[in-house]
Amino acid sequence: MVQKLKAFIFDFDGLIVDTETPWYYAFRDIYEEHGVELGLELWSKNVGTSFEEFHPYRYLEQMLQKEINHEQIRLLSEQKYESYLGQASILPGVLELLDAARERGIRLAVASSSTRDWVHGYLQKLGLFDYFEVIHTSDDVKRVKPDPELYLLTLQKLGVEADEAIVFEDSPNGLKAANAAGIRCYIVPNEVTRGLEFTMHERRLSSLAEMKI
């Protein structure tokens, strides 16, 4: 049983809003148009982290053995992403959990490997921004997940100990970061990450709607 629970720390992409599946579909389509297959296992290397593990532009160039127009691919991927994303909506259970936590005095934070503009923009658009006392992104650290820096910084800003918090993550990279920071982690996989291997997690949920305080 969780003791001394003082804070919930949320990943953003794929956990609060499923922005990850549309990105995979977008690049999968682009690869197909070039006659190259983009497997989910390969794409998942960059889920929850940066393009250091797998860079979709460079990999496509390697497969084609020629240079591609990065700006053209970027614009095309953004168009396809917006089409797949449609009207972005909050994932099941998120709002209910935020309300329940706030009622019980549990402090709330976001720790995301995405950029500040990306995370703040979506949280404001969805009316969730004011729920969170602390929001840390890639702009605030030198190293993103799976490095624990984002989570350690968030704990420091909240003024809570690692054993007083729970992290909610959807990716193995996020889980590794939480484990390295010594924080209990509940994983909530999405369509892209559901088939990936998760080890050393506290609990697995099909959605945040299963989370009861």
Residue pairs with C-beta under 8 A, 6 or more apart in sequence:
2 166
2 184
3 163
4 161
4 163
4 164
5 106
5 164
5 165
5 166
6 106
6 107
6 158
6 160
6 164
6 165
7 106
7 107
7 108
7 109
7 155
7 158
7 160
7 164
7 165
7 166
8 97
8 101
8 106
8 107
8 108
8 109
8 165
8 166
8 167
8 168
9 109
9 110
9 111
9 151
9 154
9 155
9 165
9 166
9 167
9 168
9 183
10 16
10 108
10 109
10 110
10 111
10 132
10 167
10 168
11 48
11 110
11 111
11 112
11 167
11 168
11 169
11 170
11 171
11 174
12 19
12 110
12 112
12 114
12 119
12 122
12 123
13 19
13 20
13 48
13 112
13 113
13 114
13 170
14 20
14 21
14 47
14 48
14 170
14 171
14 190
14 192
14 193
15 91
15 94
15 168
15 169
15 170
15 188
15 190
15 208
16 90
16 91
16 94
16 110
16 122
16 123
16 126
16 128
17 88
17 89
17 90
17 91
17 122
17 126
18 91
18 190
18 191
19 85
19 88
19 122
20 47
20 170
20 171
20 190
20 192
20 193
21 84
21 190
21 191
21 192
22 81
22 84
22 85
23 77
23 81
24 38
24 40
24 43
24 192
25 80
25 84
26 77
26 78
26 80
26 81
26 84
27 38
27 43
27 56
27 77
28 38
28 43
29 80
30 60
30 73
30 76
30 77
30 80
31 37
31 38
31 56
31 60
32 38
34 60
34 63
34 64
36 60
36 63
36 64
38 56
40 192
40 195
41 196
42 54
42 59
43 54
43 56
43 192
44 171
44 172
44 192
44 193
44 196
45 53
45 54
46 52
46 53
46 54
46 55
46 56
47 170
47 171
47 172
47 173
47 192
47 193
48 113
48 145
48 146
48 169
48 170
48 171
48 172
48 173
48 174
48 177
49 113
49 144
49 145
49 146
49 171
49 173
50 113
50 138
50 144
57 68
57 70
57 73
60 68
60 73
61 67
61 68
88 122
88 125
88 126
89 126
90 126
90 128
91 190
91 207
91 208
92 207
92 208
92 209
93 207
93 208
93 209
93 210
93 211
94 128
94 208
95 128
96 208
96 209
97 208
97 211
97 213
98 108
98 128
98 131
100 213
101 108
101 213
102 108
102 131
104 213
106 213
107 133
107 134
107 158
107 160
108 131
108 132
108 133
109 132
109 133
109 134
109 135
109 136
109 154
109 157
109 158
110 119
110 123
110 132
110 134
110 135
110 136
110 137
111 136
111 150
111 151
111 153
111 154
111 167
112 119
112 135
112 136
112 137
112 138
112 150
113 137
113 138
113 144
113 145
113 150
113 173
113 174
114 137
114 138
115 137
115 138
115 139
116 135
116 137
116 138
116 139
116 140
118 137
119 135
119 137
120 129
120 135
120 137
123 129
123 132
123 135
129 135
133 158
134 154
134 157
134 158
136 150
136 153
136 154
136 157
137 150
138 144
140 150
140 153
141 147
141 149
141 150
141 153
142 149
143 149
144 150
145 171
145 173
145 174
145 176
145 177
146 172
146 173
146 174
146 176
146 177
146 180
147 177
147 180
148 177
148 178
148 180
148 181
150 177
151 167
151 177
151 178
151 180
151 181
151 183
152 181
155 161
155 162
155 165
155 181
155 183
158 165
162 181
162 182
162 183
163 182
163 183
163 184
165 183
165 184
166 183
166 184
166 185
166 186
166 202
167 174
167 178
167 181
167 183
167 184
167 185
167 186
168 185
168 186
168 187
168 188
168 208
168 211
169 175
169 177
169 178
169 185
169 186
169 187
169 188
170 187
170 188
170 189
170 190
170 193
171 193
171 196
172 193
172 196
172 197
172 198
174 185
175 185
175 187
175 198
175 199
175 200
175 201
178 184
178 185
179 185
179 200
184 202
185 201
185 202
186 201
186 202
186 203
186 204
186 205
186 211
187 198
187 201
187 203
187 204
187 205
188 204
188 205
188 206
188 207
188 208
189 196
189 198
189 204
198 204
205 211
